[in-house]
């Protein structure tokens, strides 16, 4: 993430630094609570305190986010959210759509070095993975399985990088091992996002008042424990198929002016 690119708009830079300060205060409060709180208490605290922070970011940068299918999110258990990845703002859009539900993200190792942001990702239950390093992947998967068993939720981007446009990139099959392994019992909830690339990736700096909404759609949950071995084997292809179909439907509705 090239933070300096945001500074092409001075007002954006001021708002961005304001959010960094909020992130750091929030992170410190989580770290102070971590040693004394139960996993459930910490999860509830993160979910509840993420909400105003994310809403402020959405308001400051005038993001227009339309949420579809929130009733598809199981409320009382950890989930594996599998999402396409158009841009940096996907994280903000997903957390906004989740409202009070806690979710950590799996991010590329380079994000750990981004001032304030890296520590914030870690504090809300996220992990960093070294792409192309099987040992790193296995270590992160094991940590995620522990989190899922305790009731936490995880978001993964199987493309492994931003598509920076409207098309969905190739989903890495290895990413699905996190969702189906570990005997966690956590349901999979596919997510489809459209429009985030228009706010940053399209021009290389953060733009507000784009005029096109960011759409976040939660598809129906998939309970891995209820699937046969053959269905689990075919699961990546199934999720990729329904995600592409949902993304196409969203974009067609937008082109016709039928979606917000």
C-alpha positions in Angstrom: 0.0 0.0 0.0 1.5 3.3 -1.1 0.2 5.6 1.6 1.9 8.6 -0.2 -0.5 8.1 -3.1 -3.4 9.1 -1.0 -1.7 12.5 -0.3 -2.5 13.6 -3.9 -5.6 15.0 -2.2 -4.7 17.0 0.9 -8.1 16.6 2.5 -7.9 12.9 2.0 -4.5 12.9 3.8 -5.9 14.7 6.8 -8.8 12.3 7.1 -6.5 9.3 6.6 -4.2 10.4 9.5 -7.3 11.0 11.6 -8.3 7.3 11.0 -4.8 6.1 11.8 -4.9 7.8 15.2 -8.3 6.1 15.8 -6.9 2.8 14.7 -4.0 3.1 17.1 -6.1 4.0 20.1 -8.5 1.1 19.3 -5.6 -1.3 18.9 -4.1 -0.4 22.3 -7.4 -0.8 24.0 -7.7 -4.3 22.5 -4.2 -5.2 23.6 -4.9 -4.1 27.1 -8.0 -6.3 27.2 -6.5 -9.3 25.6 -4.7 -10.6 28.8 -7.8 -10.5 31.0 -10.8 -11.1 28.7 -12.3 -14.5 27.6 -12.3 -15.2 23.8 -16.0 -14.4 23.7 -15.6 -11.1 25.6 -12.7 -10.1 23.3 -14.7 -11.1 20.2 -17.7 -9.0 21.3 -15.4 -6.1 22.1 -13.7 -6.1 18.7 -17.0 -6.4 16.9 -18.7 -3.6 18.8 -15.7 -1.2 18.7 -15.0 -1.9 15.0 -18.4 -0.7 14.1 -18.0 3.1 14.9 -14.5 3.1 13.6 -15.5 1.7 10.2 -18.6 3.8 10.0 -16.5 6.9 10.6 -14.1 5.9 7.7 -17.2 5.3 5.5 -18.6 8.7 6.4 -15.3 10.6 6.1 -14.5 9.2 2.7 -18.1 9.3 1.5 -18.2 5.7 0.6 -21.5 4.4 -0.7 -21.9 0.8 0.4 -24.9 -1.4 -0.4 -25.2 -4.6 1.6 -27.2 -7.6 0.3 -27.9 -10.9 2.0 -26.8 -10.0 5.5 -29.4 -12.5 6.8 -27.2 -15.2 5.4 -24.5 -14.7 8.1 -24.8 -17.2 11.0 -24.8 -14.9 14.0 -23.7 -17.2 16.9 -20.8 -19.1 15.4 -17.5 -18.4 13.7 -17.5 -18.4 9.9 -15.0 -18.6 7.0 -15.8 -15.8 4.7 -14.5 -16.3 1.2 -14.4 -13.1 -0.9 -13.2 -11.8 -4.2 -10.7 -8.9 -3.9 -11.0 -5.8 -6.1 -9.3 -3.3 -4.0 -7.9 -2.1 -0.7 -11.3 -0.9 0.4 -12.6 -4.4 0.4 -11.6 -4.8 4.1 -13.5 -1.6 5.1 -16.6 -2.7 3.0 -16.7 -6.1 4.5 -16.3 -4.9 8.1 -19.0 -2.3 7.5 -21.3 -5.0 6.1 -20.6 -7.3 9.0 -21.7 -4.6 11.5 -21.1 -6.1 15.0 -19.7 -9.4 14.0 -16.0 -9.9 14.6 -13.8 -11.1 11.7 -10.0 -11.2 11.2 -8.4 -11.1 7.8 -5.6 -13.0 6.2 -3.3 -10.5 4.6 -0.1 -10.7 2.6 3.0 -10.4 4.8 4.0 -7.0 3.4 0.9 -5.5 5.0 2.5 -6.1 8.5 5.0 -3.3 7.7 2.3 -0.7 6.9 2.4 1.8 9.8 -0.5 1.4 12.2 -2.6 -0.6 9.7 -0.4 -3.7 10.1 -0.8 -3.7 13.9 -4.5 -3.0 13.6 -5.0 -6.0 11.3 -3.3 -8.2 13.9 -5.2 -6.8 16.8 -8.6 -7.6 15.4 -7.7 -11.2 14.8 -5.9 -11.1 11.5 -2.9 -13.0 10.2 -0.1 -12.4 7.7 0.9 -15.0 5.2 4.0 -15.2 3.0 2.9 -16.0 -0.5 4.6 -19.0 -2.0 5.8 -20.3 1.4 4.0 -23.5 2.3 5.3 -23.5 5.9 3.9 -20.0 6.4 0.5 -21.1 5.0 0.4 -24.2 7.2 1.3 -22.2 10.3 -1.4 -19.6 9.6 -4.0 -22.2 8.8 -3.4 -23.9 12.1 -3.8 -20.6 14.0 -7.0 -19.9 12.0 -8.4 -23.3 12.8 -7.9 -22.6 16.6 -9.6 -19.2 16.2 -12.6 -20.8 14.3 -13.0 -23.5 16.9 -13.3 -20.8 19.6 -16.0 -19.0 17.7 -14.0 -16.3 15.8 -14.5 -15.6 12.1 -11.9 -15.3 9.3 -12.0 -13.6 5.9 -9.8 -14.9 3.1 -9.2 -13.6 -0.4 -8.5 -16.7 -2.5 -7.2 -14.6 -5.4 -4.3 -13.7 -3.3 -4.1 -10.2 -4.6 -6.3 -7.4 -5.8 -7.9 -7.7 -9.2 -7.9 -3.9 -9.5 -11.0 -4.1 -11.8 -14.5 -5.5 -12.2 -13.4 -9.0 -13.2 -12.8 -11.8 -10.7 -9.3 -13.2 -10.8 -8.3 -16.9 -10.4 -9.1 -18.4 -7.0 -6.1 -20.3 -5.5 -7.4 -23.8 -4.6 -5.0 -24.0 -1.7 -7.0 -21.3 0.1 -10.0 -23.6 0.3 -8.0 -25.9 2.6 -8.4 -23.3 5.3 -12.2 -23.4 4.9 -12.5 -27.2 4.8 -9.7 -28.4 7.0 -9.1 -28.5 10.8 -12.5 -30.0 11.7 -13.7 -26.6 12.9 -17.4 -27.0 12.1 -17.4 -23.4 10.8 -19.7 -22.7 7.9 -18.4 -21.1 4.7 -20.1 -17.8 3.6 -19.1 -16.7 0.1 -18.9 -12.9 -0.3 -19.1 -11.0 -3.6 -17.8 -7.4 -3.7 -18.1 -5.0 -6.6 -17.0 -1.4 -7.0 -14.1 -0.9 -4.6 -11.6 -0.6 -7.3 -13.3 2.6 -8.5 -12.3 4.4 -5.3 -8.6 3.8 -5.4 -7.2 1.3 -7.9 -8.8 2.9 -10.9 -6.8 6.1 -10.6 -4.0 5.4 -8.1 -5.3 7.6 -5.3 -8.3 7.6 -3.0 -11.3 9.2 -4.7 -14.6 10.2 -3.0 -18.0 10.8 -4.4 -17.5 8.2 -7.2 -21.2 8.0 -7.9 -21.2 4.2 -8.1 -22.0 2.1 -4.9 -19.7 -0.5 -3.5 -21.8 -3.7 -3.3 -21.2 -6.4 -0.7 -23.3 -9.5 -1.1 -23.3 -12.5 1.3 -24.3 -15.7 -0.3 -26.0 -18.6 1.5 -23.8 -20.4 4.1 -22.3 -23.7 3.3 -21.9 -26.2 6.1 -18.9 -28.4 5.4 -19.9 -31.0 8.0 -23.0 -31.8 6.0 -21.2 -32.4 2.7 -20.0 -35.7 1.3 -16.3 -36.3 0.3 -17.2 -35.7 -3.3 -19.0 -32.5 -2.5 -16.1 -31.2 -0.5 -13.8 -32.1 -3.4 -16.0 -30.1 -5.8 -16.5 -27.2 -3.3 -13.9 -24.8 -4.8 -15.4 -25.1 -8.2 -18.9 -24.6 -6.8 -18.0 -21.5 -4.8 -16.1 -20.0 -7.7 -19.1 -20.6 -10.0 -21.7 -19.1 -7.7 -19.5 -16.1 -6.9 -18.9 -15.3 -10.6 -22.6 -15.6 -11.2 -23.5 -13.3 -8.4 -20.8 -10.8 -9.4 -22.1 -10.7 -13.0 -25.7 -10.2 -11.7 -24.7 -7.3 -9.5 -22.8 -5.6 -12.4 -25.7 -6.2 -14.8 -28.1 -4.6 -12.4 -25.8 -1.6 -11.9 -25.5 -1.1 -15.7 -29.3 -1.1 -15.9 -29.6 1.3 -13.0 -31.5 -1.3 -11.0 -29.2 -1.5 -8.0 -29.0 1.5 -5.8 
